[in-house]
Amino acid sequence: MTLPLFSTTEDPGPDFAGLIRRLQVPLHPTMGMPSGGAASGGMPGGSAGGAEFRHGTTVVALRFADGIVMAGDRRATEGHAIAHRAMQKVFPADRYSAVAIAGAAGPAVEMVRLFQTQLEHYEKVEGVVLSLEGKANQLSQMVREHLPLAMQGLAVVPLFAGYDVTRGTGRIFTYDVTGGHYEETEHNATGSGGRDARTTIKLGYRADMARDEAVELAIEALYEAADEDSATGGPDLIRGIYPLVATVTAEGFEAVPEDEVAERFASLIERRRSEGRQP
Amino acid sequence: MTMPYYVAPEQVMKDRAEYAQKGIARGRSLVATVYDQGIAIVADNPSRTLHKISEIYDRIAFAGVGKYNEFDQLRVSGIRHADTKGYAYSREDVDARSLANLYAQYLGQVFTHEMKPLEVEILVAELGTGTHPNQLYHIAYEGTITDEDRYAVLGGETEAIAERLEERWTQGWSLAEALRAAVDALAGPDRTLTGGDLEVAVLTNGNGRRTFRRLVDDELQALLG
């Protein structure tokens, strides 16, 4: 290894993805999957070109009074089989933002790692933190570069949310496979159980909720999604594996403790039983 | 065609060293010291935006004196090296020693092969863990690398500053004690430096993964007393 120095005309600046491309560190998986399975387009089971790969599912984000809540289930599937029971889909992107992923697990986790490094790299090289809008645009570029693989069935659809320090509010951005990003005013969910999760949030959502109410609603949304969608994992009471929930506020990214999540699921089930509803 | 004049290699090296030393001595100095909770770096730098001290990686900081554009280029390449390595391997695999070696090689190569040596002196500091002690790697303009485990002084008048710091040095001193001694050492008997003339940063546990933190405004004033 030598010191990565560049002439002024070839300097990648604060762009980490540009840097590793110049240094020829292998970046995204090379394009051109085995032909034949093209355009199987985001099948929830996850298969491209006949080969089955891991697939992550439902993630949700919603705004509340002090910032945002983000949550994701833990299941990864390979075709119709469960591939992993404790997958992490909600990640801190940097101090004031979080990113959640749905879609082909391999490229999605790699995209998150690149995104995290990119944000920190920018901050260190430039000496200032990117604006929340800037971070959302960066992620957009990464999703766009992934489009050829998405067209072959390896779609990655992230959800990005954070606390905008200059505006003093939480903001949520959703993406599509083409890299288009759209700001959401209230909430959103993506992944195979996203539709069920969205409906649940929509019914319970109010503007300026308190943190506890928002966490509760996110948990309920994942619970409903897991109930309807086979690729979404619910609370695993036997193994003690629970969805990951995190908040981003003026205090920064904070994971909701597992004990609290477990307790909220338990009381959700209890409450429904006592109300005479199906748990 | 005219033949170039013969100049003895000793003379060439001597001239280059003198040139670099002069450039470095023109700038203000910098002190780094180990204290009970980590490493503190104090620079005589009135600018709030043109930093001499900065973060390289989770447990690694960089500091430079001399020509700003030259050490800033080294700083950025250090961040690039560390981030690339951490991305390709793992965050744990990024260490200050290999980075310090790369800097030393580069500075040495420029010193012997280029027309003009770099007019910089740099420091790579790494916060220790349970098993590894704190490390301060001091790299001179010609690529000489020294590792210190107590303190390092960079820039002009280093001998006088080091002498003043040595007098006050105590093993396991607190951040406030270390800062006051470092500031007095930098200022010397004829000057006084206040918070506004200083750039101060620490590497210390307790901030999570990234241990680098700048001390500014009220926090710095309180520590300086």
Interface residues (C-beta under 8 A of the other chain):
Chain A: M1 T2 L3 P4 L5 F16 L19 I20 L23 V25 R113 L114 T117 E120 H121 K124 V125 G127
Chain B: T49 H51 S54 E55 I56 Q73 L74 V76 S77 G78 I79 R80 H81 D83 T84 K85 G86 Y87 A88 S98 L102 Y103 Q105 Y106 R210
